Amino acid sequence: MRVTHQLLVVLAVGVAVVTLILAAPVLSPDPTVSDSAYGYSLSFDTNATLQNATLTVPLPAAADGPNPVVEAIRAGRLEGPDAWQYRVVETDRGPALEVTAGEVSAARRPDGRRYSSYLVGVRAPVDHVIETASPYGHEPTIGPVDGRRTRPCPNRAAPAPETKCYAFDARLFVSYDAPAAADVSFVVVHNGVNTYAGAGHEMYYERLQGGLDGPQDGWVEVDGFARVEGER
């Protein structure tokens, strides 16, 4: 049987295409991390004006080496209301952010209610890839905390196997004068994020949140939640 030159060329090209398709998963490079950074924020809502307010909230404690978030705050890069004062303090449970304000006002809304929201935060870029899959013992994390335990990840019917969620207990110090009907809520967030060039991002994420009624002067227990995501 004679095989024409043109047919040989077609067969050769077809084999090459199939080979490339099969080899693509092997030859495709892993996504490149284009940016890595740590973030920290405190959001604070109140329906009444608070006087002589002090909040001492946990900061991430470095497992080993420098602590980018703490360094950024000490360098004056924290953003928040200008009339408030901010400093890093050392407690028996690790570093904390102390926020003080002579007055935290609640603005009157068009419907007659009083309500104001505030945000304090900082972003700390770094020049290395962050370990998002297993940050505990390797990365700065909120701590120390009590009773870290695994829990189902919310809003995910079938989370990826490399994603894990945890619950834990923590505490913070709160002091202010307020009416008995004052309703205050807060959320503290810390994360470490790797952003991939054209391919999304992965992070580890920690959150403290709670609500308070009336005047305060002491340590309060709060609920903690964490999610970690495997690296690509």
Residue pairs with C-beta under 8 A, 6 or more apart in sequence:
30 232
31 196
31 197
31 198
31 199
31 232
32 196
32 197
33 129
33 194
33 195
33 196
33 197
34 195
34 196
34 197
35 125
35 193
35 194
35 195
36 125
36 126
36 127
36 128
36 129
36 130
36 192
36 193
36 194
36 195
37 123
37 124
37 125
37 126
37 192
37 193
38 60
38 68
38 69
38 123
38 124
38 126
38 130
38 140
38 190
38 191
38 192
38 193
39 69
39 121
39 122
39 123
39 124
39 189
39 190
39 191
39 192
39 193
40 59
40 60
40 69
40 73
40 97
40 121
40 122
40 124
40 188
40 189
40 190
41 119
41 120
41 121
41 122
41 187
41 188
41 189
42 55
42 57
42 80
42 97
42 99
42 119
42 120
42 121
42 186
42 187
42 188
43 117
43 118
43 119
43 120
43 186
43 187
43 189
44 55
44 104
44 117
44 118
44 119
44 120
44 184
44 185
44 186
45 115
45 116
45 117
45 118
45 184
45 185
45 186
46 104
46 106
46 115
46 116
46 178
46 182
46 183
46 184
47 106
47 113
47 114
47 115
47 181
47 182
47 183
47 184
48 106
48 114
48 178
48 179
48 181
48 182
48 183
48 184
49 103
49 104
49 105
49 106
49 114
49 178
50 101
50 103
50 104
50 176
50 177
50 178
50 182
50 184
51 102
51 103
51 176
51 177
51 178
52 102
52 175
52 176
52 177
53 99
53 100
53 101
53 102
53 103
53 104
53 175
53 176
54 98
54 99
54 100
54 173
54 174
54 175
54 176
55 98
55 99
55 100
55 172
55 173
55 174
55 175
55 186
56 89
56 91
56 96
56 97
56 98
56 99
56 172
56 173
56 174
57 96
57 97
57 99
57 172
57 186
57 188
57 208
58 93
58 94
58 95
58 96
58 97
58 142
58 143
58 170
58 172
58 188
58 208
59 67
59 69
59 70
59 73
59 88
59 94
59 95
59 96
59 97
59 142
59 190
60 67
60 69
60 70
60 95
60 140
60 141
60 142
60 143
60 190
60 206
61 67
61 94
61 95
61 140
61 141
61 142
61 143
61 144
62 70
62 140
63 136
63 137
63 138
63 139
63 140
63 141
64 138
67 95
67 140
68 124
68 126
68 140
69 122
69 124
69 140
69 190
70 88
70 95
71 124
72 78
72 122
72 123
72 124
73 86
73 88
73 97
73 122
74 88
77 122
77 123
77 124
78 86
78 97
78 120
78 121
78 122
79 120
79 121
79 122
80 86
80 99
80 118
80 119
80 120
80 121
81 101
81 118
81 120
83 101
83 102
84 99
84 100
84 101
84 120
85 99
85 100
85 101
86 97
86 98
86 99
86 120
87 97
87 98
88 95
88 96
88 97
88 98
89 95
89 96
89 97
89 98
90 96
93 143
93 144
93 171
94 143
94 144
96 172
96 173
97 120
99 120
104 116
104 118
104 176
105 116
106 114
106 115
106 116
107 114
107 115
107 116
108 114
109 115
129 194
129 231
130 139
130 192
130 193
130 194
130 203
130 204
131 138
131 139
131 192
131 231
132 192
132 193
132 194
132 202
132 203
132 204
132 228
132 229
132 230
132 231
133 162
133 204
133 228
133 229
133 230
133 231
134 228
135 141
135 192
135 204
135 228
136 148
139 192
139 204
140 190
140 192
141 190
141 204
141 206
141 226
142 170
142 188
142 190
142 206
142 208
142 224
145 168
145 169
145 170
145 224
146 168
146 169
146 170
147 167
147 168
147 169
148 166
148 167
148 168
148 226
149 166
149 167
149 168
150 164
150 165
150 166
151 165
151 166
151 167
151 225
152 165
153 159
153 163
153 164
153 165
153 227
154 165
156 163
159 165
160 229
160 230
161 230
162 229
162 230
163 227
163 228
163 229
163 230
164 227
164 228
165 225
165 226
165 227
165 228
166 224
166 225
166 226
166 227
166 228
167 223
167 224
167 225
167 226
168 224
168 225
168 226
169 221
169 222
169 223
169 224
170 208
170 221
170 222
170 224
171 219
171 220
171 221
171 222
172 188
172 208
172 219
172 220
172 222
173 218
173 219
173 220
174 212
174 216
174 217
174 218
174 219
174 220
175 216
175 217
175 218
176 215
176 216
176 217
177 215
178 184
178 214
178 215
178 216
179 214
180 213
180 214
180 215
181 213
181 214
182 212
182 213
182 214
182 215
183 211
183 212
183 213
184 211
184 212
184 213
184 216
185 209
185 210
185 211
185 212
186 209
186 210
186 211
186 212
187 207
187 208
187 209
188 207
188 208
188 209
189 205
189 206
189 207
190 205
190 206
190 207
191 203
191 204
191 205
191 206
192 203
192 204
193 201
193 202
193 203
194 201
194 202
194 203
194 231
195 201
196 202
196 232
199 232
202 229
202 230
202 231
202 232
203 229
204 226
204 227
204 228
204 229
205 226
205 227
205 228
206 224
206 225
206 226
207 224
207 225
207 226
208 222
208 223
208 224
209 222
209 223
209 225
210 220
210 221
210 222
210 223
212 220
